[in-house]
Amino acid sequence: MLIDNYTAESSLFCYQNSYELRLLLGMKKKYILSLDGGGVRTIASITFLKKLEKEMGIKIHEKFDYFVGTSAGAISCLALAAKSFSVPDLEEIWSSSNLKKTMQSSSWELRLGLLQSNPKYTSVGKREVLSSYFGQSTLGESNKPVAVLSYDIQKRNPVLLRSYATEDQNISLVDAADATSAAPIYYPTAKVGDRYLIDGAIVANHPVLHGYVEAKKLFPNTEIKVLSIGTGLSKRSLNGEASMKWGIVGWLMHDLFGLMVESSLDHELAGELIGEHYLRVNSPIDSVNRRLDDRSKSNIGRITKMGEDWWNQFGERAVKLLTE
């Protein structure tokens, strides 16, 4: 009996922290999709998802159990989770005609440039586009759990608008999408109820940690796997000595907002926390314009090419993450 006990204990020890042990314990798996903000560069993530959906033979909204996004990535998450869009349907939201409608510069802004006293764009066109896809649907009507990150400028704290939170369920998808993408300088602050919200990229353009913590609470005793897709990283070096003399105009000319949203800290922490069950898809932007609102045909082509390159680099690993 002593030998039998020892053998059983030894076998269990061999299984510890292994796939086999998790099977023996009946541990289920949940798959999380995290999408960064990044303006028009979000098209690269959609290009990647389109290839992933085709390769796996299953809709993205069916494969993933939880969705979290910031800004443009949040809009895509809402379409996938709340409205069960296929990726080709999702592409339409980011079509050239819709981008034109959401980013129409006023003659006033064109004259003043960096001296603009108002947001570069109004939210009217953006909300019209969102309404055409989301209608009157609310977060509480979402088909899958989804959270989008925003920031409350009065309380000075990040806000997750969650489909499964009682206090958020009556928020319309249009309001949630408008709030999470209300990027300072680009769009006006969004009012949702009695809160004034702006783009969540201010605190976490890469929302993976927020999503992972939420998923752990929603799915206890579950093995969680995370696919996180970025929107490219600008590696353009800035002149350190010259920056010592920059004021607001100087910093805006040198992509202050881009610097704020491209921190790699969340990625590094996620890698440590989630380990082998985490895959980050991202790369330097190379020839892609660092500006988040360059909707020119040539730049969209370069963004699409970046997404295709991501598939060649990360596609096999993404399929493996989602099938093993």
ABEGO torsion letter per residue (X at the ends): XAAAAAAAAAAAAAABGBAAAAAAAGBBBBBBBBBBBGEAAAAAAAAAAAAAAAAAGBBAAAABABBBBBEAAAAAAAAAAAAGBBAAAAAAAABAAAAAAABBBBAAAAAAEAABABBABBAAAAAAAAAAAAEABBAAABABBBBBBBBBAAAGBBBBBBAABAAAAABBAAAAAAAAABBBGABBBBBBEABBBBBAAAABABAAAAAAAAAAAABBGBBBBBBBBBAEBBABBBBAAAAAABBAAAAAAAGAAAAAAABAAAAAAAAAAAEAABBBBBBBAEABBABAABABAAAAAAAAAAAAAAAAAAAAAAAAAAAX
